[in-house]
Amino acid sequence: MAKLSAYRRFSPAGTAASILFLVAALSAAAPPAVAQSPASSPAAAPQSGAQAPSQRPADEQTPEDQGPAGTVKVNVNVVGLFFNVKDKHGALIPNLTKTDFDVLEDGKPQTIKYFAAESNLPLTLGILIDSSGSQRNVLDMEKEVGGAFLRQILTDKDEAYVIDFNVDASLVQDYTRDVHRLQAALNKVRINTGFTTGPIPGAGGGPVPTAPGSQKGTVLYDAVYLSAHDMLSKEVGRKAMILLTDGEDEGSEYKIKDAIEAAERADAIVYVLLCADRGFYGTFQVGYTGEGEMRKLTEATGGRVINVGNKFDKLKEAFDQIAAELRSQYNLGYTSTNTVLDGSYRKLEVKSKQNYKVQCRAGYYATAREPLPQ
């Protein structure tokens, strides 16, 4: 089964992030997400739920919510989500209230229990960078602009990690708040220059990533699955992945549907920055086909695809847009009218009464969760 070539180390920093999140959430009366139970192994099928249930605000708590010494128990039936609102030109709309929205689960109206117009809760961020041969003319650009983005977006309460993928997915940098470590990790990434004789980018035909004796090329779907399942599913709070890739997959053990489900279960928003050297594809006389599957991934998780090609300015603008969106998220929670935690997929829809566009994930899996550490 697919696995990260460097395993996650559960450091004190990760524990501190969970505590910081809990304190920040309680002080803002915005309920935190629930930590997921660790899988038995990195390659195990995902068990954690995408939708993190949350604690009710203090003014809505009952005696049953209170544990010993004033600690607070988690109401596992509360569904929480983050989303953006935009006008028809794509500009972010701030300062809306919960009365401006309707929430539907499987088409049934739900009652909003809590709402925050802006989220400053800690952010956990994964940067996934494609180092297959098709990226050889855009990789340096990705390193430079990606590092600048991390310096812009990360605060002292946020954490990020870096995964590099070609024929394998490698954890180059584990969770850290140190942007210098993150930049150093990006700088370590090198193009895989294995040579075979196939005609298709990602599966041979020049400096493309194909492992000797295998049909692997660019294990994009594996990288997304492992980032979601092995890393983000164990975290609480706001979680996002940013993929720097052309969207082409060759040889992953997991399918796109597996990658999407893992991201949904981890409650991770996925952004894809399509960085593609069109000349590379022209050399092999094949069409570029990565965008369609990437749109499925981002639409399901509440992110989006931004096509930057090989243009430095477009990539910088795309990162600026993502930074603005991550810092301008609305946060709401509701108690589902369907209280059965049967693992089924529930469709979500947040509607703006002013007909603004709502950028939100498409659904969640109704699974049981363990409470936050007391």
N, C-alpha and C positions, 0 to 999 in steps of 0.2 A: 504494500500500500504506500501511497505517497506520504512523505514526511519532510519536515524541515530538516536541513542538513546540520543546523545548529539549534539545539533545543532551548526553549525559553527557560531562563533562570528566574525563580520566584524570589525576587529580592525584597529587602525591606522597603525600597522605594515604591514597589507596587502596593504593599500594604498601606503605606502612608498615603498614597493617592486615594485609596478607598476610604480612609478615615477622613481625609480632607473633603472628599465629595459628600460624605454623610453630614459633616459639620456644616458645609456650605448650604446643603439642601435644607437642613433643618432650620438654619437661620433665615432662609428665604421663604420658608413654608412651601417650598416646591419639592415634592416627594422624590427621593432618589430611586434609582433602579436597583434591582436585586442582583447580587452576585450569583454567578452560575456555578453549579457543582462541577469540579474538574472531571474530565473524561479519564477513563482508565489508561489510555495511551493516546499519543498524538494522532494515530491513524484510526482511532475508533470512530464509529458513526456518531454524528453530532446529537447530543442529548439536550443541550441547553436551549431555552426558549429565546426567540428573537425579541419578544416583547417583554421588557423588564417591568414587572409590577412595582408599584410605588406606595410609599407611606402616605397616609392622609394628612392634610394640614392640621396644625395643632387645635384649631378651633372646631374641627370636625371629629376629633378623636373621642373614643369611648373608653371607659375603664378597661375593657377587654384589650384595647390597643396598648395599654401600659404594662411594661414588665417590671421586674424588681429594680429598685433604686432609680426609678424614673426613666428607665430605658424604654424604647418604643418598639413594638412589634410591627411587622409588615403585613398589610392587607394584601393577600396574594391575588385578589380579584380585581385590583385596580390596574388598568392599562395606561401606560404613559408613552407619549411620543413627542418628537421634535419635528418642526416643519417650518418652511419659509413661505411667504406670501409675496406675489409679484403682480405688477400691473401688466397691461397688454404689451408694453414695451420692454418688459423684463426687469424693471426697476423694483427694488425691494420696498415693501409697504410696512412701515413701523406703526406702533402705537394703536393697534387694534385691540379690542377687548373680547372676552369670551362670548359676549352676546352677538358678535359679528360672525360666529361660526356655528355650523351644525356638524355633528359627528355621527357617522353611520358605521355599524359593524354588520357585515353580511346584509346590508340594506336596511337594517333596523336602527332607528334613532337611539342615541345614547345621551345620558346626562353628564355634562362636563362637571367634574368634581373640583378640579383646580386648574389654574391657568396663569401663565406668566408671559408677559409681552416681550421679554428679552431674557436670554439664558446666558449667565456667566458661570455656569457650572463647569467643573473641570472637563477637559477634552482629552480623550485618548485617541491617538492618530497613528495609523500605519501608512508608511510610504512604500509602495511596491514598484520597483523599477525593472523594466525589461532590458536585459543585456544580450538579447539574441542578435544575430548578425544583421538583421534588417534595421537595427537601431544604431548602427555604427556611426552614422552621420548626424545623429541627434542626441547621443548620450551625453556629450560634454555640456550641451545646452541644458539638458534636464538636470544635471548635477548642479550647475551654477544657479539656475532659477529656483530649483527645488530647495536648495540651501537657503536662499534669500527668503523664500516663503516660510520656512520653518522659523527663521529668526523673527519674522513678522508676526506669526500666528501664535507661537507658544508663549505661555505665561509661566510663572513659577509654580503653578498648580497643575499644569498639563504635562503629559508624557507622550513620547512618540517612539517608534521603532522603524527599522528599515529592513525590507526583504528584497533580495536580488533574485531574479529568476531567468533561467534559460533552459538547459536540460534538467535542471533541478531548481528547487526553491531553497534559498539559503537565508538564514537570519543573520544579517550582517551586523546589525546593532540591536540589542535588546532594549527594553523600555529605559528611557532616560529623559531628563529635563534639560540636559546639557546639549545646546545646539552645536557646540564645537565637535562633540562626539558624533552627532548626527551628520554634520557636514563631512567629517572624516570618513564615516561609513559610506556616504554617497561617493566620495572620491576614490574609495577602494574598488568600486564596481568596474569591471572590465568586460568588454565584449567577448563572448564565447566564440573562439575562432576554430572550432572543429570543422573539418572538411569531409564532405561526402560527395556523391555524384548525382543526387536527385535534382529535379528541375523546379521544385516548389520552395519558396521562402519558408524557413522554419523546418524544412525536412530535407535539407541537402542542397547542393548546387552552389558551392562557394563558401564564403565565410559565414556560415549559418550554424546554429547550435544543434548538432546532432551527436549524441553519445555513440561511441563505437559499439557495434553489435546491438543497437536498439533502434526503435522507430521514433524515439522522442525528438522533439524539436524545441518548441517553446511551451513550457508547461504553465501557461497563464491560468487556466482554470484550477489547477492544483494549488498554485500560489494563493489565489483568492480564497479557496477552501481552507487552506492551512492557516492563513492570516486570520480568518474569521473563527475557525474552530479551535485552533491551538492557542491563539493569542487573545482576541477580543471577547470571545465568549466567557472568559474568566474575569472580565473587568465589569465595573459598574459605571453608570452615567452616560455622558455623551460619547459616542464612538463613531469614527469615520475611517475610511480607507481612501487613499488617492493612488490610482494606477497610472503610471507613465508607460505607455505601451502603444503599439499599433493595433492591438486587439486581436492579433492572429494567434491561434493556439494550434500546436501540433504535438500530439503524443501524451497529453495529460491523462492520468488514470481516472480523474473525475470529469464529469460532463458539465456543461454550462448550468444545467438545472441543479446539479449538486452544489456548485459554487454559489448560485443564487440562494438556495435554501440555507446553506451555512451562514451566509451574510445576514439573511433574515432572522435566523435563530440567534445570531449574535447581536441583533439590534444595531447593526452597523450601516451607516450611510456610505454609499460607494460613489465616488467620482472617478471618471475616466478621462484623462487628458490624452487624446489620440495624437501621438507624436509619430509621424510616419514620413520616412524618406521616400517620396513617390518615385524617385528615380530608381531606387532599389527594385521596386516591383516592376518597373518598365524593363529593367535589365533581364528579368526572368519571364517577361511577356505573360504575366498573369494578372488577374484583377485583384484589387484590394477589397477584402471581404470582412474585415474585423468589426466594422462599426455596428452592424445589426445585433450581434450577440451582446456587445457592450451596452447597447441601449436597453436590452432586456434586463441586464444586471442592474443598471442605474435606476431605471423606472421602478423596479420592484423594491428598491431600498431607499428611495427618496433623494437620490443624487441625480447626476446628469452627465452626459457626454459633452465634452468640449473639444472640437476639432481644431488643433493648432498646427498640424502639418510639421514643417521644419522651421517655423518662424519664431525667432526669439521673442519678439514683441507680443505675438499671440499667446505664447506660453506664459509670459509674465502677466498679461491681462487675465488669462484664465485663472492663475493662482490668486490674483487679486480678487476676482469674483468669488472664488471658493472661500477665501478668508472672510469676505464680507458676509457671505451666507452663513458660515459657521458661527459668526459672532452676532447674527441677527435672527436667531431661531426663536420661534414661539415654542412654548412647552405646555402641553395640556395632559390631563389625565381623566379617565372616566371609569366607573365601575360597570363592567360588561353585564348586560342583561342575560347573557348566556354564561352561567356559572360553572358549567361542566368543563373541567380541565382534561380533555380527552386527547390532546395532541393534534387536534384538527387545525387546519389553516382557516383563519378568519380574514375576510376582506375588510379593509379599512378605507374610509373616505371622509376627508375633512372638506366641507364646502364653505366657501365664503359667501355671505349673504349679499355682498357687493359685487359678486361675480369676478373677484380677483382669482388669479391662478394660484393654487395651493400646491407646493412641492413637498410631497409627503410619501412615505413608503406605502406600498400597496396592501400590506397585511401583516399578520403575525401568527405564530403557532401557540395554541392554548395548552401550555404544558405547566406542570407544577414546578415551583422554584423554591430554593432554600432562602431563608431570611438573611438579611444583612448581618455581618458580625456585630455582636452587642458590645 
